[in-house]
């Protein structure tokens, strides 16, 4: 009877993993692991198991009376409901991690052992517990007698003991059976014993490569079971539910099954990766199925083949018939008349008919062995993702993060009984606010933090209604900065977000309630589906909600509402949320430092929305930067400017631990391009990377052009210049193509340059202004070949030279003319005596009203002698034919050099003429300025003297 192994599948991260069968009517498998999750599987092929996070690590799980009992690192044995996997209560407590559980089939006792060397026997009906003390090391394995009289245990102190429950004493002990140690998690073997499940008349325990079977009561050895194929020590042994078979597993992934009555080995099978088997369990409904889990977190099943060939063909050949002739033997063995053309072929239909097992047409699994809850026709079932708070850990953890973002960290610490809880708020920048400690008497489960406000929310627990509490961190005025508001009856807060000028809450009524940071209710927005998550940064808010079924099995379909809140105005845009694969959930949602909506799914793929193109861009695949298969990055924030992700590396679990405080790291936003190790892909990733500046893009584009030319891919070089290159990149591209002697490429690039220049001129005439960069790219950045061929004088400046506007000479106003201050006015009246003292002389200047207003000088037309400077590409395109006719015997490369020299001479001559004109204008301007200053000073003196004029 061989063992048939089924393909194993991922269940939990690496570490100790446990498995058991659910004893209820629905059946199925239950697993737990180092990630703190308990998962319920319909069968091994279930692709969507139910999961619930119970603690940071769950070590053991058993099922009894439609309930689930788990051993956690919180030092408790927790009761869970089925199928919701919700906490229902606590059976018992220890002072250290609970590491082993055991129960009987029909009894009311649960046995638990912990790392504090104690064993407790708890009655689930009366809630009474009996404590057994005596081991000198952590408990490794337990087994309960079906008659509930004895308990067998193994420990790292090297012993296996049998306890009398009523007497609370050791009935028998075997020393030096288990490898000694001081930790459950580092122990080499578990040496888990097992009572026979029917009446407990025998007890078995592994010792080395053997299984020792002893008699109940006397505890004397009856026999030993051996396997010659074993390569390592046995760790766990388990009796089947019928008590006729015994299975054992080793530390190298080996499983052996024996028949107790005949003491014969039934089968032997090995793990494909030789991983340590951490738990095995017999199915209560299928007596020939064994489930197991290994240290890699994998779940698998083994089928024990019960029906042998002799059982399939009950008519055997006795010794007398064996002496007969072969013809007589064939006559005695009845063969079906319909199978005349295949006498030596065994018919599978006859085998199925003989064992009377009905098989489904679409499945190889017998109908009799299928669980009762499974139907042949399975309808479409999509379980929508539950709402979550970005940057937080699950609420089932006693010590958890309520929020972790770019502003600070919010931690929540709760007691085991849930009666006491506190919240601590720490800020990354101490100048924003000092740390805050809050007694969480309202049992807040949601929190959000921004530089302006701290928002907390709690759900209705019967005594207090659902409430939102906001602490204003920065604001004018004195008095309390805290305000709160109660939600209507039946409306529960699911997500909360805090911005600079608002606080948002998504509720169970599919409403998005907006408040100002000071407590004024603003708007109540109706969401198109059940909320999933919300987040805010500055004055922007993103809210993700379900958008109904996608039409694809197990496919999430979500939509995002992107709000921009400025004063009384709110701008909205709806976006479809991208996920990188089916059956994936959203892991983080938020905004970058540039205000771009960003999402990350469970596979670690980060997508950033580009508002300019209205497209989601895949920015990074964080799984490529993880070393371990079970490692995950806990995202805190994303920066497009710095092109990096602020996150925490979580090894083996998706959430960071509160103690010790994890270290925040930064990883780059690397595009998941094809063939990432090639030079071409690296340049392409650098060109289209988020947060790069245009100058760096130009340099990268020029490097890609050089790479295309060297790879004899002129079509790619032309495409790069035509689609993406600027005018200065085209200048350098023409030079580089000329150095390589590719004149056809030079001609093509020159035509592209003229086309782009015409387009620029048309845009300028149309009133469109383009910002040009002033950075200069030297030819030696393109290739080292330029340094060997050309001198630095040959490099041309790509920035156009513009003449400075000439200084305009304005004429003097009439009031500034030179006058004689001592000139007498002929029409002045002659006054006698003291009458002249009472009258001032009239000002000889004319009244300002009589003067004509100064005329503004008309702008001078641009001088025709100073035309706009032409680039070398345009100039060479115009004079190419003339120079070719002048030098017909010169090759193309030398012809380009001659044209460049002539272009430089023309530029020098033009600049010399322009310099001389400027000098002449400067001299004229200096003379006129000097005359103006002299006339102004003379006029000022004349004014002062005229006030002292004496009139006769």
Secondary structure, DSSP 8 states (H G I E B T S, - for coil): --EEE---EE-SSSS--EEEE--SSS--EEEE-TTSEEEEESSTT-SS-EEEE-SS-EEEEEEETTEEEEEETTSEEEEE-TTT--EEEEEEE-SS-EEEEEE-SS-SEEEEEETTSEEEEEETTT--EEEEE--SS-EEEEEE-TTSSEEEEEETTS-EEEEETTTTEEEEEE-S-S---S-STT-S---B-EE-TTT--EEEEEETTEEEEEETTT--EEEEEE-TT--S-EEEEEE-TTSSEEEEEETTSEEEEEETTTTEEEEEEE-TT---EEEEEE-SS-TTEEEEEETTSEEEEEEE----HHHHS-----HHHHTS-HHHHHHHS---TT-TT-TTS--HHHHHHHHT--B-SS-SSBSTTS-TT--SS------------TT---TTSSEEEEEESSSEEEEEEE-TTSS-EEEEEEESSTTT---EEEE-TT---EEEE-SSEEEEEE---SSS--EEEEEESS-SSSS--EEEEE--TT--EEEEEE-SSEEEEEETTSEEEEEETTS-EEEEEE-SS-EEEEEEETTEEEEEEE----SSTT---EEEEEEEEETTEEEEEEEE---SSTT--EEEEEE-TT--EEEEETT-EEEEEETTTTEEEEEEEGGGG-SSTT-EEEEEEEETTTTEEEEEEESSSSS--TTTT---EEEE-----SSTTSHHHHHHHHHS-TT--HHHHHHHHHHHHHHHHHTT-HHHHHHHHHHT--HHHHHHHHHHHHHHT-HHHHHHHHHHHHHHHHHHHHHHHTT-----------GGGT-THHHHH--GGG----S--------------GGGS---TT---TT-----GGGGGGS----SS--GGGS------------TTS-----HHHHHHHHHHHHHHH-TTS-HHHHHHHHHHHHHHHHHHHHHHHHHHHHHHHHHHHHHHHHHHHHHHHHHHHHHHHTT----
